[in-house]
Structures are given as structure tokens and as C-alpha cells.
Amino acid sequence: MEYLIRDCEPNDISVLIDLCQKHAAYERASFSPIGKEEKLQEALFGDHPQLFCLVVEVNETIVGYASFTFDFSTWDAATFIYMDCLYLEEDARGFGIGEALIDKLKQIAKDKNCINIQWQTPEFNTRAIKFYRRIGGIGKDKVRFFLNL
């Protein structure tokens, strides 16, 4: 399958929101698209971007994305990339695209002097866990907490 990985552009936001909704459904999480367009527009393309995103195109159609931030580890006293999301449409899985996205993130991380890339996935997402282990990812058992405000 031929594909193109590129930076997300402002006119991609509506497709990105659609993919976020599919990603949330895949991970059995709730998602509301209400208000997301403006917030993502600002986070990705404002004066001080907080979020970065790569999209995957197949035949000029966006079929996946990886979003990430730069964060700082107190323990390591160094910057790392936090991959917030990696999602591919079902038809785009199994062609090496996920690994190519990770390779692109690795290059970005090296260019920005990051020490590593960190991410998480639900325990039930065994396909993703197998993929992450195959590419060299190391899991840590932790419980993620949320404190709603």
C-alpha cells in the first residue's frame, strides 16, 4: 500500500476529529466532537503550539494520525515525546504504516534531543501491545488516574 506521512494542516482538522471519534470508540471511551475544532486549531496552529500531529494519506484520503507533545521528565531531567494518540483505519493496518509513524516520531525526537518516546494503550488492546513490543517498546504497569475539574 502506498502512503504519505505528513504534518497535519489546518484544513485536516475535521477529518482529524472524525478519526479521534473512531479512535475513542475503538478504545471504548466516550468522545464528543463539540468544540473540538476550535480547540485543536489553536493547540496545533496557534502562536505557541501545544500539540503536534502527523497524518497518513492513502490515495489523498487521510486514514490515520499520530499526535504528540513534548514533555519534561523530572526523574531524567530531560525532554521526551509523549505520543498521545496513534490510530489507523482498519483497512490501513498491517502494512507497516504504524511502524513508519513511530520511525518518524523517533526522528523528530532525536532532532529535538529527546531521551525517549512514551505512550500508553488500554490493556485490552492486545494487537497494539503486540505491535509495540515487536518494535521494541517496553511496558510499565501503572494505573492512570484522572481528576476532573
Secondary structure, 3 states (H helix, E strand, C coil): CCCEEEECCHHHHHHHHHHHHHHHHHCCCCCCCCCHHHHHHHHHHCCCCCCEEEEEEECCEEEEEEEEEEEEECCCCEEEEEEEEEEECHHHCCCCHHHHHHHHHHHHHHHCCCCCEECCCCCCCHHHHHHHHHCCCCCCCCCCCCCCC
